Amino acid sequence: GEDVKPFTPGKAKEIVMSLQQPAVFCNMVGDWPALHWNAKYLSAVLDGKTIRFRLGLKTMDLVPQFETRCSYVEATLEEFLAWSCGQPSCLSGSFSCYKYSKYWAYADYKYIARIFEDKPEIFQDIRWSDFGFPGRSGKESTLWIGSEGANTPCHLDSYGCNLVLQVQGRKRWHLFPPGDTSFLYPTRIPYEESSIFSKVNVANPDLKRFPEFRNATAHVVTLSPGQVLLVPRHWWHYVESIDPITVSINSWIELDADHEARVEEAITRMLVCAIKSAENPSDGDVWLNPTEVEATSHEINLQYLNKAVSAYFQCRTASVSEQARPRSTGAEQRTSASCKRKKRDVGREPEGCRLLTRESGFSTFKAEELQKIPFGPHLIQVSPWSQETSLMGMVGVKSDGRDLLHENEGGHSGKLHCTRKQSVMSNDSETPAHQMDSDGSPNPSQTALSTNDLLDCLVNPRVISLVAQLLLERTRV
């Protein structure tokens, strides 16, 4: 007979929409055809189609390796596999200019609907309906293919929560709760709508420049094939591939809180574009992330702000009307994966607003509610790192969910925390030494404020949230 999944779609959706801490679902996708989507299979399906890869240096720096600091090549998956397997350079195409020993490569954030547009039947290989989202498939998902060391800088997503399926290889996730935002030194440079980056390289933190990072609490998990990670709303995450080849598939689940977040993002965009566009281009500050096509004009940004505000109030009205009617069992909250990036379409309202009700929002998650979550072998908490876990190494979970995978201390999984501990012990000063005068006071010549310093204050998430509230109150009046 058919395998019985540990959670019904309804229960899985309840967990996804209410749980405010990261967790790993096990034994939920064993019958998904997408589990066969290893890089070799995808190479055959794409049949010579080129995709864009981001390349970064494997050397560890104190500065995050943002996308603006990476190189890019157009290549086939076949060439990527030849390069990562050490085959002759004549088989690796554009990769031949980059030594595998020095670089990692990442085909990240590939819309499945776009790269497989001529093979729509493949969308059904991904069945998010098992998590309570009927109709959501590969068409609303994105694909990530990387080599060992490939990573995503620490950031939080402004919109939605995230479901991530690991298909091939393992990835290590370092997650930080929303309450740690100030410890992670948020910045909007490089600018990308919906992503707030951290200035800290969490894998090798510079505690002289970012002393508050020592107060951050990392939740660490190694995600293995067949597991699905839930990343709740506004959780920071740094992700790194730890096996030679990794393949992941994710889908963002839109929440009703996203409508206010879109207003905040519109305000942020207006400020960043206005101020950065006024700078002298010869300054050479590459501030726009490669995912953003261009710096849009003030007029376009103002249109987007008005559309976001209008959509916010329309959805509030729709939510009130929905609550006044008997709940329909047939209604389904379904949105497009395109709401994560490239959401600025000033000609229409954000998708899915009429379907969002209060039930998808996040309220304060009380301890007694947490106790109702069915944690166990099929749903495993991603716990905070502690001194106790460091004695046995970081903890991951096997794909069957029955045992814990322990890795030796000093191995890759403990690197973040060992580095942090050493830095904390050796650096007690809150101010970088090179910015101090001989009498111990800050050196004015080294503390000249830049445009980016000003922006970090102006578009700090706390400031933008307050501005959005004031703006919405003004509009309401």
C-alpha positions as CSV (number, residue, x, y, z in Angstrom):
1,G,0.0,0.0,0.0
2,E,0.9,3.7,-0.1
3,D,3.2,5.1,2.5
4,V,1.3,6.9,5.2
5,K,2.9,10.3,5.9
6,P,3.4,11.4,9.5
7,F,1.3,14.5,9.1
8,T,-1.8,15.1,7.1
9,P,-1.7,18.2,4.7
10,G,-3.9,20.1,7.2
11,K,-1.7,19.4,10.1
12,A,1.5,20.1,8.2
13,K,0.0,23.5,7.1
14,E,-1.0,24.3,10.6
15,I,2.7,23.7,11.7
16,V,4.1,25.8,8.8
17,M,1.8,28.7,9.4
18,S,2.1,28.8,13.2
19,L,5.5,27.6,14.2
20,Q,7.9,30.5,14.9
21,Q,11.1,28.5,15.2
22,P,13.0,26.5,12.5
23,A,12.2,22.8,12.3
24,V,12.9,19.9,10.0
25,F,10.2,17.7,8.5
26,C,11.2,14.0,8.0
27,N,9.5,11.3,6.0
28,M,7.1,13.7,4.2
29,V,8.5,13.5,0.6
30,G,9.6,9.9,0.1
31,D,7.2,9.5,-2.9
32,W,8.1,12.8,-4.6
33,P,9.7,12.4,-8.1
34,A,11.7,15.5,-7.3
35,L,13.9,13.4,-5.0
36,H,15.6,12.1,-8.2
37,W,16.6,15.6,-9.3
38,N,20.3,15.2,-8.7
39,A,22.6,17.3,-10.8
40,K,23.3,14.6,-13.4
41,Y,19.6,14.0,-13.9
42,L,18.9,17.8,-14.3
43,S,21.8,18.0,-16.7
44,A,20.1,15.5,-19.0
45,V,16.8,17.2,-18.7
46,L,18.2,20.6,-19.5
47,D,20.0,19.0,-22.4
48,G,22.7,21.7,-23.0
49,K,20.7,24.7,-21.8
50,T,23.0,27.3,-20.2
51,I,22.3,28.8,-16.8
52,R,24.1,31.5,-14.8
53,F,26.5,30.4,-12.0
54,R,27.9,32.6,-9.3
55,L,31.5,32.0,-8.3
56,G,33.1,32.9,-5.1
57,L,36.5,32.3,-3.4
58,K,36.8,29.5,-0.9
59,T,39.2,31.5,1.2
60,M,37.6,32.7,4.4
61,D,37.4,36.5,4.8
62,L,36.1,38.7,7.6
63,V,33.8,40.4,5.1
64,P,30.7,38.6,3.7
65,Q,31.1,37.5,0.1
66,F,28.2,39.4,-1.2
67,E,26.9,38.7,-4.7
68,T,28.4,42.0,-5.8
69,R,31.9,40.6,-5.0
70,C,31.4,37.4,-7.0
71,S,32.2,36.4,-10.6
72,Y,29.6,35.0,-13.0
73,V,29.6,32.6,-15.9
74,E,27.1,31.2,-18.2
75,A,27.5,27.4,-18.5
76,T,25.7,24.1,-18.8
77,L,25.2,21.7,-15.9
78,E,27.3,19.2,-17.9
79,E,30.2,21.7,-17.8
80,F,29.6,22.4,-14.1
81,L,29.8,18.7,-13.3
82,A,33.0,18.3,-15.4
83,W,34.6,21.2,-13.6
84,S,33.6,19.9,-10.1
85,C,34.8,16.4,-10.9
86,G,38.3,17.6,-12.1
87,Q,37.8,16.6,-15.7
88,P,39.9,18.2,-18.4
89,S,39.3,22.0,-18.8
90,C,38.2,21.5,-22.4
91,L,35.0,19.9,-21.0
92,S,34.3,22.6,-18.4
93,G,33.6,25.5,-20.8
94,S,33.5,28.9,-19.0
95,F,34.6,27.2,-15.7
96,S,38.0,26.5,-17.2
97,C,39.2,30.0,-16.1
98,Y,38.5,29.2,-12.4
99,K,40.5,26.6,-10.4
100,Y,38.2,24.3,-8.5
101,S,40.6,24.3,-5.6
102,K,40.1,28.1,-5.2
103,Y,36.5,28.7,-6.2
104,W,33.0,27.4,-5.5
105,A,30.1,27.8,-7.9
106,Y,26.4,28.3,-7.3
107,A,23.4,28.2,-9.7
108,D,21.2,29.9,-7.1
109,Y,17.7,31.2,-7.2
110,K,16.6,29.6,-10.5
111,Y,12.9,29.8,-11.1
112,I,11.8,26.3,-12.1
113,A,8.9,27.7,-14.1
114,R,11.5,29.6,-16.2
115,I,14.2,27.1,-16.8
116,F,11.8,24.3,-17.5
117,E,9.2,26.4,-19.4
118,D,9.4,24.0,-22.3
119,K,8.8,21.0,-20.0
120,P,5.8,22.0,-17.8
121,E,5.1,18.4,-16.9
122,I,8.1,18.4,-14.7
123,F,6.4,20.9,-12.3
124,Q,4.3,18.0,-10.9
125,D,7.5,16.3,-9.5
126,I,7.2,18.7,-6.6
127,R,4.1,18.3,-4.4
128,W,3.8,21.0,-1.8
129,S,0.2,19.9,-1.5
130,D,1.5,17.4,1.0
131,F,2.2,20.4,3.3
132,G,-1.3,21.8,2.9
133,F,-0.9,23.9,-0.2
134,P,-3.0,22.3,-3.0
135,G,-1.9,23.3,-6.5
136,R,1.5,24.5,-5.4
137,S,4.2,22.7,-7.4
138,G,7.5,23.3,-9.1
139,K,6.0,26.2,-10.9
140,E,6.0,28.1,-7.6
141,S,9.4,26.9,-6.6
142,T,13.1,27.7,-7.1
143,L,16.2,25.5,-7.7
144,W,19.6,25.8,-6.1
145,I,22.7,23.8,-7.4
146,G,26.1,24.3,-5.8
147,S,29.5,22.9,-5.3
148,E,31.2,22.4,-1.9
149,G,31.6,25.8,-0.2
150,A,28.9,27.5,-2.1
151,N,27.1,29.8,0.2
152,T,24.5,32.5,0.7
153,P,25.5,35.5,2.8
154,C,23.6,35.8,6.1
155,H,20.3,37.6,5.4
156,L,16.6,37.6,6.3
157,D,13.7,37.6,3.8
158,S,11.3,40.4,4.1
159,Y,8.4,38.3,2.8
160,G,6.8,35.0,3.8
161,C,8.2,31.9,5.4
162,N,10.2,29.3,3.6
163,L,10.0,25.5,2.9
164,V,13.3,24.0,1.7
165,L,13.7,20.5,0.3
166,Q,17.2,19.0,0.2
167,V,17.6,16.7,-2.8
168,Q,21.3,16.0,-3.2
169,G,24.2,16.4,-0.8
170,R,24.0,18.3,2.5
171,K,23.8,21.9,3.4
172,R,24.5,23.5,6.8
173,W,22.1,26.2,7.9
174,H,23.0,28.8,10.6
175,L,19.8,30.5,11.6
176,F,19.3,33.4,14.0
177,P,15.9,34.6,15.4
178,P,14.3,37.9,14.5
179,G,15.2,39.2,18.0
180,D,18.9,39.0,17.1
181,T,18.5,41.6,14.3
182,S,20.5,44.3,16.0
183,F,23.3,41.9,16.8
184,L,23.7,41.1,13.1
185,Y,24.2,44.7,12.0
186,P,21.6,44.8,9.2
187,T,22.4,46.7,6.0
188,R,20.6,47.3,2.7
189,I,23.9,47.6,0.7
190,P,24.0,45.7,-1.5
191,Y,20.4,46.6,-2.2
192,E,17.9,43.9,-3.2
193,E,14.2,44.1,-2.6
194,S,13.1,41.6,0.0
195,S,16.5,40.8,1.4
196,I,18.1,42.4,4.4
197,F,21.8,41.4,4.6
198,S,24.0,41.2,7.6
199,K,27.4,43.0,7.6
200,V,28.8,40.1,9.6
201,N,30.5,37.1,8.0
202,V,28.9,34.7,10.5
203,A,31.3,31.9,9.5
204,N,34.3,34.1,10.4
205,P,33.0,37.1,12.4
206,D,35.0,40.2,13.0
207,L,34.2,41.0,16.6
208,K,36.3,44.1,16.7
209,R,33.9,45.7,14.1
210,F,30.8,43.9,15.2
211,P,31.1,43.3,19.0
212,E,27.3,42.8,19.5
213,F,27.4,39.6,17.3
214,R,28.7,37.8,20.4
215,N,25.1,38.1,21.8
216,A,23.5,36.4,18.8
217,T,22.2,32.9,19.2
218,A,22.8,30.5,16.3
219,H,20.5,27.6,15.6
220,V,22.5,25.2,13.5
221,V,21.3,22.2,11.4
222,T,22.7,20.0,8.7
223,L,20.0,19.4,6.1
224,S,20.2,16.0,4.4
225,P,18.4,14.6,1.3
226,G,14.8,13.9,1.8
227,Q,14.3,16.5,4.6
228,V,12.3,19.7,4.4
229,L,13.4,22.7,6.5
230,L,10.9,25.3,7.7
231,V,12.4,28.7,7.9
232,P,9.9,30.9,9.8
233,R,9.3,34.6,8.9
234,H,12.2,37.0,9.4
235,W,14.7,34.4,10.6
236,W,18.2,35.2,9.5
237,H,20.1,32.5,7.7
238,Y,23.5,31.7,6.4
239,V,23.6,28.6,4.2
240,E,26.6,26.6,3.0
241,S,27.0,23.5,0.8
242,I,29.2,20.9,2.6
243,D,29.2,18.1,0.0
244,P,30.8,18.2,-3.5
245,I,27.4,18.7,-5.2
246,T,24.2,20.0,-3.6
247,V,20.7,20.4,-5.0
248,S,17.8,22.1,-3.1
249,I,14.3,23.2,-4.0
250,N,12.4,25.8,-2.1
251,S,9.1,27.6,-2.1
252,W,8.1,30.8,-0.2
253,I,4.7,30.8,1.5
254,E,3.1,34.2,1.5
255,L,1.7,35.6,4.7
256,D,-0.8,38.4,5.4
257,A,2.0,40.3,7.2
258,D,3.7,40.6,3.8
259,H,1.3,43.4,2.8
260,E,2.7,45.8,5.4
261,A,6.2,44.4,4.6
262,R,5.7,45.6,0.9
263,V,5.0,49.1,2.2
264,E,8.2,48.9,4.2
265,E,10.2,47.7,1.2
266,A,8.7,50.4,-1.0
267,I,9.9,53.1,1.5
268,T,13.3,51.5,1.6
269,R,13.6,51.4,-2.1
270,M,12.7,55.1,-2.5
271,L,15.4,56.1,0.1
272,V,18.1,53.8,-1.2
273,C,17.6,54.6,-4.9
274,A,17.3,58.4,-4.2
275,I,20.4,58.7,-2.1
276,K,22.7,56.2,-3.9
277,S,21.7,57.5,-7.3
278,A,22.8,61.0,-6.2
279,E,26.4,59.8,-5.5
280,N,29.2,60.3,-8.0
281,P,29.3,57.2,-10.2
282,S,33.1,57.4,-10.2
283,D,33.1,56.4,-6.5
284,G,32.8,52.8,-7.7
285,D,30.4,51.6,-5.0
286,V,28.6,48.6,-6.5
287,W,25.5,49.0,-4.4
288,L,22.8,47.3,-6.5
289,N,22.7,43.5,-6.2
290,P,22.9,41.6,-9.5
291,T,19.4,40.4,-8.9
292,E,18.1,43.9,-9.3
293,V,18.1,45.0,-13.0
294,E,18.4,48.7,-12.5
295,A,17.9,51.6,-10.0
296,T,14.4,52.6,-10.7
297,S,13.4,56.3,-10.9
298,H,11.8,58.3,-8.1
299,E,8.5,58.4,-10.0
300,I,8.4,54.6,-10.5
301,N,9.2,54.1,-6.8
302,L,6.5,56.5,-5.7
303,Q,4.0,54.6,-7.8
304,Y,5.1,51.3,-6.2
305,L,4.7,52.8,-2.8
306,N,1.2,54.0,-3.5
307,K,0.3,50.6,-5.0
308,A,1.7,48.8,-1.9
309,V,-0.3,51.1,0.5
310,S,-3.5,50.6,-1.6
311,A,-3.0,46.8,-1.6
312,Y,-2.5,46.9,2.2
313,F,-5.8,48.5,2.8
314,Q,-7.7,46.4,0.2
315,C,-6.4,43.2,1.8
316,R,-7.4,44.5,5.3
317,T,-10.9,45.1,4.0
318,A,-11.0,41.7,2.3
319,S,-9.8,40.0,5.5
320,V,-12.6,41.7,7.5
321,S,-15.1,40.6,4.9
322,E,-13.7,37.0,4.9
323,Q,-14.0,36.8,8.7
324,A,-17.6,38.0,8.6
325,R,-18.6,35.1,6.3
326,P,-18.6,31.4,7.1
327,R,-15.2,29.9,6.3
328,S,-15.0,28.2,3.0
329,T,-13.3,24.9,3.0
330,G,-12.5,25.2,-0.7
331,A,-10.5,28.4,-0.5
332,E,-6.8,28.0,-0.8
333,Q,-4.0,30.3,0.0
334,R,-1.8,30.0,-3.1
335,T,0.7,32.5,-4.3
336,S,3.5,32.6,-6.8
337,A,7.1,32.1,-5.9
338,S,7.8,35.3,-7.8
339,C,6.6,37.3,-4.7
340,K,10.1,36.7,-3.2
341,R,12.1,38.8,-5.7
342,K,11.2,41.0,-8.6
343,K,7.8,42.0,-7.0
344,R,7.7,45.5,-8.4
345,D,4.9,45.5,-10.9
346,V,3.3,48.9,-10.5
347,G,0.5,48.0,-13.0
348,R,-1.2,45.5,-10.7
349,E,-1.7,44.6,-7.1
350,P,0.5,42.1,-5.4
351,E,-0.8,38.5,-6.1
352,G,-2.8,36.6,-3.6
353,C,-3.9,39.4,-1.4
354,R,-7.6,38.5,-1.6
355,L,-6.9,35.0,-0.4
356,L,-5.0,36.0,2.7
357,T,-6.8,35.9,6.0
358,R,-5.8,36.6,9.6
359,E,-5.1,32.9,10.2
360,S,-1.9,33.1,8.3
361,G,-0.4,35.9,10.4
362,F,2.0,35.5,13.2
363,S,1.0,36.4,16.8
364,T,3.0,35.9,19.9
365,F,3.8,32.2,20.2
366,K,3.3,31.2,23.8
367,A,5.0,28.3,25.6
368,E,1.8,26.3,25.9
369,E,1.2,26.6,22.1
370,L,4.8,25.4,21.5
371,Q,4.0,22.3,23.6
372,K,1.2,21.4,21.2
373,I,3.6,21.1,18.3
374,P,4.2,17.4,17.6
375,F,8.0,17.4,17.8
376,G,9.5,14.0,17.5
377,P,11.2,11.7,14.9
378,H,9.1,13.3,12.1
379,L,9.4,17.0,13.1
380,I,12.8,17.9,14.7
381,Q,13.5,21.3,16.3
382,V,16.5,23.2,15.2
383,S,17.8,24.0,18.7
384,P,20.0,26.9,19.7
385,W,23.7,26.1,19.8
386,S,25.0,25.9,23.3
387,Q,28.2,25.0,25.2
388,E,26.8,21.6,25.9
389,T,26.3,20.7,22.2
390,S,29.9,21.9,21.4
391,L,31.2,19.0,23.6
392,M,29.8,16.5,21.1
393,G,29.9,18.6,17.9
394,M,27.0,20.2,16.1
395,V,23.8,18.2,15.7
396,G,22.2,17.4,12.4
397,V,19.4,14.9,11.7
398,K,19.4,11.9,9.4
399,S,16.9,11.7,6.7
400,D,14.9,9.0,8.4
401,G,14.6,11.2,11.5
402,R,15.3,8.3,13.9
403,D,18.8,9.2,14.9
404,L,21.0,12.3,15.3
405,L,24.1,12.8,13.2
406,H,27.0,13.9,15.4
407,E,30.1,15.4,14.0
408,N,33.4,15.8,15.7
409,E,34.3,19.1,17.3
410,G,36.8,20.8,15.2
411,G,35.1,19.6,12.1
412,H,33.2,21.9,9.7
413,S,30.1,22.2,11.8
414,G,31.9,23.6,14.8
415,K,33.9,26.1,12.9
416,L,31.5,29.0,13.3
417,H,31.4,28.7,17.0
418,C,35.0,27.8,17.6
419,T,36.0,30.9,15.7
420,R,33.5,33.0,17.6
421,K,34.8,31.8,21.0
422,Q,38.4,32.5,20.1
423,S,37.5,35.9,18.9
424,V,35.5,36.8,22.0
425,M,38.4,35.7,24.2
426,S,41.0,37.6,22.3
427,N,39.1,40.8,21.5
428,D,37.7,42.7,24.5
429,S,37.7,46.1,22.9
430,E,34.5,47.5,21.6
431,T,36.3,49.8,19.1
432,P,38.7,48.5,16.4
433,A,42.3,49.2,17.4
434,H,43.0,51.1,14.1
435,Q,40.3,53.6,14.9
436,M,41.7,54.5,18.3
437,D,44.1,57.3,19.2
438,S,47.0,56.8,21.6
439,D,44.9,58.1,24.4
440,G,42.2,55.5,23.7
441,S,39.6,57.8,22.2
442,P,38.1,57.3,18.8
443,N,40.1,58.7,16.0
444,P,38.0,61.3,14.1
445,S,40.0,60.9,10.9
446,Q,39.0,57.2,10.9
447,T,35.3,57.7,11.7
448,A,34.2,59.9,8.8
449,L,30.6,59.0,8.0
450,S,29.8,57.7,4.5
451,T,26.5,57.6,2.6
452,N,26.2,53.9,3.5
453,D,26.5,54.7,7.2
454,L,23.7,57.2,6.9
455,L,21.6,54.6,4.9
456,D,22.2,51.9,7.5
457,C,20.5,54.2,10.1
458,L,17.8,55.6,7.8
459,V,16.7,52.2,6.5
460,N,17.3,50.2,9.6
461,P,14.3,47.7,9.9
462,R,13.1,49.4,13.2
463,V,13.1,52.8,11.6
464,I,11.4,51.7,8.4
465,S,8.7,49.8,10.4
466,L,7.9,53.0,12.3
467,V,7.8,55.1,9.2
468,A,5.5,52.6,7.5
469,Q,3.1,52.7,10.5
470,L,3.1,56.5,10.4
471,L,2.5,56.5,6.7
472,L,-0.4,54.0,6.9
473,E,-1.9,56.1,9.8
474,R,-1.7,59.2,7.6
475,T,-3.3,57.3,4.7
476,R,-6.1,55.9,6.9
477,V,-6.9,59.4,8.1
